[in-house]
Amino acid sequence: MAGVHAVTIESAAALSALATRVRAARRVGIDTEFHAERTYSPRLMVLQVALEDEVAIIDALAVAQLRPLIEALAQTEVVGHALSSDLKIFADRFDFVPPHVFDTQLAAAFLGYGIQISLSELVRDLRGVRLTKSQTVSDWAARPLSAGQIEYLVGDVAHLLPMRDDLVERLRAAGRLEWLQEECAMLGDLERYRIDERRAYLRMPGAARMSRRELGVLRALVQLRDTIARRRDVPARYVLPDDVVSGLATLRPKRTEDLAQLRRFDAGARKQYAAAILEAVAQAEALPESELPERPKRPQGATRDSLVGVMSALVGEIARERGIAPSLLVPRSALERVSRELPADTEQLVQSLDLSAWRLELIVEPLRRLLWGEASLGIEGYFAGNPNIRLR
């Protein structure tokens, strides 16, 4: 990219020098390119770091040990666009995420841009630059990197730092900088990227119909599968498909011969995992009743859809009043979680929503009153041609 000095990092010595500069920097921009199809966690191929005066392109295949740079990121503010996927890689691969982050996509959403605004759209609007996006589906494992790939990599980080400053000023003027800071603080929390084991096994097919004992076995098998997949660095489904795990939970095998009853559980996998599976099942069978998972309260599908729709209407109106996208205020996934878990008190509602403080302040009490039947939704201004939903 014209006017931007770019360097390629392909050795431990060069990475160490870059890490020293990063530790001393007030802020840096980052982006990653990765492959995620055949590994437990996405495999990092390229990491781009933007400093004030240059862009460093780190070849993650050539530099075996990235830890010095990753740890250096803890000493500065890390700026990126749609940072969650990048930080998830750091959490999975290095058990670390930088604590001080700034997400330009989130910042733009608080200023009325779409919640999923792309980097190229934001750069065009704020910087008047059109990025070349011809390498979106590039093979980042190929070496050497082509000139087109280098241009693409530089473009993805070269504008992050000046855009960050522009967005901060706009957010401060709009009185929403603190909202963004809360969201970014959550992005920089390592626990955010941990697997929620409770929800992981409840998402398995057939979980809603299982007994508490079967759920206990299912939980143990899901944890076992995840442990194996992480150790082998393969997707969990490569170890055991979801339907096989659910089948094992209802079968509750006691002997190796029992495993042959599952059609999709091939002989190779049975031989490889039989002992571990039987041990996990036996441990779950030995649990006292008090330690077994509770059966999820789960309304019928149509009822859940209606409940999510009603909650969405309330969220949409509160978001409209504040000029932000409803999905920024409360993601649909959070409303779906509430519809599945049916929290019984305000504390459980807060846990089900799993939102930042500014969102909870706006939404918890209205949503609680609606769900508890203490208030209802109505439409005002219909005949005036300006219909709005109101909580009554």
N, C-alpha and C positions, 0 to 999 in steps of 0.2 A: 504494500500500500504506500503510495507516494507520501513523502514527508514523515514517515514513521520508521525509526531505526529498529530493526529486528535482529535478534541474535538467536542462534540455535544452541541448546544445551544438550550435549551428548556424552559428558564425562562427569565423574564424581567431583573432580576439582572445580569444574565450571559451575556445577550445582552448588557446591559449598560457597563459592564466591557470590552467587546469586542470593543464597540464603542470608548471607551477611548484609547485603543491600536491602533485602526484604525486611529484616529485623529493624533496620534503621529508618525505614520508610514510614511516613505518616499514614499512607493507605496504598493499597495495590488493587488492581483489577485481576480477576481470574476467570477462566473458563476451562472446561475439560472436554475431551473427545474420548469416547469409550465404546467398547463392544460389550453387550449384555446377554447375548443369545445363549451361550453355552457354559456360563460360570455362575456360581452361587451369588457372587456380587459382581457388578459390572467391572470389567477389566480396563484399567486406565491405559490409554494409548498415547495421548498427548495432553500436556498441561500447559496452558498459556498464562503468563503473568505479565501484567502491564504496570510498569513503573512510570514516573512522571516523564522520563526522557527516552524510554525504549520499551519494546515488547520482547520478552524472553519466551521462546518456544522450547519446552522441555520434552525431549524424546523419552517417554516413559518405558520404551522397550530397550533403549540403549543404556539408560541410567537405572541400575537395579535397585538402588536404595534411595528413595525419595524422602525418607524421614527427616533429614536436616531441613529441607524446604518446608515440609508440612508443619514442623514445630516452629519454624520462623514465622509462619502465618499467625501464630498466636500472639505475636508482638505488635500487630498492626491491624488496621481496619481492612477487611476484605470486601471488595465491591464486585458484584456479579449480577447477571440477569437470570431470573428463575433459578435461584441458587440451590433449591432443595435437592435436585438430582446430583449436583456436584458435591454437596456436603454429605449426601448419603454414601457416596463412594469413599470419602474420607472416613466416615464413621465405620463403614464395613471393612475397609482395607487397613486403616491405621488406628482405629478406635479413638478417633480424635476429630473434632470440628473446631475451626477458629471461633472464638467466643464473640468477636466484634465483627459483625457483617452488615452490609447494606445491599439490599436487593432492589435493583432499578425497576424490575417489573412490578413488585409490590408498591414501590413509591409512586409509580405512574398510575396504578389502580386507585390509590387514594386521591389522585388529582382528576379522576373522572375518565381516565383511559379504560379500555376494556381490561378485565382481569387477566386475560391471556395475551396481552399485547406482545408482539414479537420484538426481538432486539432490533431487527432491520427497520420495522415501523417506527420504533421510538427514536432510533438514530436519525432517520429521515426527518422526523418531526422536530426534534430538539437540535440537531446538528446540521440539518440540510445536506446530509450525505447519503448516497444510495450504496448499500453494501452489496458486494458480489456474493450471491448465495448458491453458486453452481456446485458447491462441494457438500451440500447438505447430506447426501447419502454416500459420501466418499468412504472408501475402505481405509480406515486409519491405521490398519496393521501393515499396510504396504510401505516399503522403504525402497529408495529414498522418497521423502515427501516432495511432491511436485511444486512448481512455482505457483500453480493455482491453489493448491492446498495451503501453502504458506500465506498467500494473500488472504484466504478465507480465515485462517487462524488468527492472523493479525487483526483483521476487521472485527472479529468477535470480542476483542478486549480493548482496542485502541481508543474507543470513545467512552468507556465506562467512567473514568475519573472525572472528566469535565461534565458529563451528564449527571453524575452524582451531585456535584455542586449546584447545578441548575435546579435539580429536583428538590434539594434541601431548601433552597430559597423559596420555591413555590409552596412547598409543604408548610414552611414556617409562616408564610403569608396567609395560608388557608387555615392555620391553627391545627394542623394534623400531623405535625412532625413527631409528636409524642406517640401517636397511634402507630406510626411506622416503626418507631424505635422499639415499642413493645413487641411488634411482630418480628422484627429482626433479632431481638433478644431470644425469642423462641427458636428461630432458625439456628442460632448459635449454641443451642442446648443439646448436648450429645444424647441425652435420654430421648429426645424426640425421634431419633432414628433407630431406637431399639425395637425389636419385634414385640408386639403385644401378644403374648402367648395365649391369654384368655380369649381374645377375639380371633386369634389364628385358628384354633381348633373349632370354634363355633361357626366359622365360615365353611367348614368342610361339608360336602354333600350329605344330607340325611341327618345332620346333627340335631336339628329341631325335633326329630322323632325319636331320638335315643333316650334310654333310661339314664339315670344318674350314674349307674355302674358302667354302662357303655360309654358315657361321656368321659368318665375317668380313664378308661382304656384308650379312648380316642385322644385325649390330651397327652397321655404318655407316648403314644405312637407318633403324634405330630412332633413332639419334642425330640424323640429319637430320630425321626427323619431329618429334622432340621440340623441336628448335631452331625449326622453322617454327611449331609449335603455340604455343610460348612467345612468339614474336614477334607472332603474330596474336592471342594470348590466346583460344584456342579449345581444346576438348578434342582430344587427339592423334588420336582416332578420326575427328574431323571432317576432318583433313588426309588421312589414309590409313587405311582399316580394317585391322585386324590381319591378316586373311587376304590382303589385297593386299600388305602388307609381306612376309609369308612367301612369297607367290608370286613377288615380285620377287627375293627372295634365291635361290630355286631356279632362276628363269629367268636371272638374271645378264645383264640386257639390255646390249647394246653400241650399239644404234641406237634412235632414237626409234620407228621402226616396230615394234621388238620389244615395246614396251609395249602394243600393241593386242592381244596374245595373252591378256591377263588380262581376263576377262569383267567383273569388278566394278570395274575401273579405268576410270572414265568419261572421256570425251573432254576435258571441262573440266579435270579434275585432271591428265590427261596433258599438256595444253598448259601448265598453270601450273607443274608440277613436273618436267617431263621433263629439262631441263638439269641441275638439281640432283641428280636421281636417277642419271643416267648418270655424272655426275662422282663421286658417292659410290661407285657400283659400281666404276668404273675405279680409284679409289684403293684399294679393298679388294682388287681383283684384283692390284694391284701389290705388295701386302704380301709380304715373304718368308715362307716357311713357319714360321719361328720366331716370327713375330709374330701368327700366326693363333690364334683361340681354341681351346682344347682342347674336344673333344667331351665333354659331360657324362656322367659315369657314372650311368646311370639304370636301376635295376632295374625289372622289370615292375610294373605297377600293383598287382596282388595282393600281391606281395612287399613293396612299399613300404607298403601298408596294414598288413600284418602287423608290419613293423618298427616303424612308428609306434605300433601297438597295444601291442607289448611295451615300448617306451620309455615310453609313457603309463602303463602299470601301475607301472613303477618310480617315475616322477615322482609319481604319485598316492599311493604309499605314503610317500615322503619328505615330501610335503606334508601328509599326514594326521598324521604324527608331530609336525609343527610347528604344526598347527592352522590352516593356510592353504589357500586354494583351489589346486588343481593348476595351473590356468591362470595364476595369479599367479606361481607358482614358475617354470614354463616354458610359454610359450604353445604351443599346438599347431602354429602356423606354424613355430616354431623346430624342432620335432621333424620336421615334414615337410621342412624344409630339409635337416636331417641325412640323412634317408632319400633325398633326391635327390642330395646332393653326396658322400655316403659318405666323410667325412674320414678321412685315412690316418694322422694322428697327433694328439696332444693339442692342438697349436697350431691345426690345421685344425678340430678339433672345437669349440674355443673360438670361432673365427671363424664357424663355421656357426651355432652357438647364438646368438651376438651378444647376450649377456645382461650384466646388471650384476654387480659383483664378489660381492655377497652370494649371489646365485643360483648363480653359477659355483662358489663355495666349497662349496655344498651338493650340487650335481648333477654336476659334471664327472667326478670320479673314479668314482663309482658307475656313471655312464653309460658311461664309457670301458671299465671292466671288463666291463660287459654286452656292449657292441658288439664288443670285441676277443675275446670268447669266454673271458675269464679268470674269469668268474663267471656264474651262472645265477639265475633267479628260482624261488623255491619258495614253497609255502603252509604256514604254521605255524598251529596252533591250530584246524584245521578241525573235528576231532571234539569239541573243547571248546566249539564254537559261537561261536568268536571268530577266524575266519580272517583272517590278515594275510599280505601278500606280503613276502618277505624276499629280499635278495640274498645268495647263498651263494658 
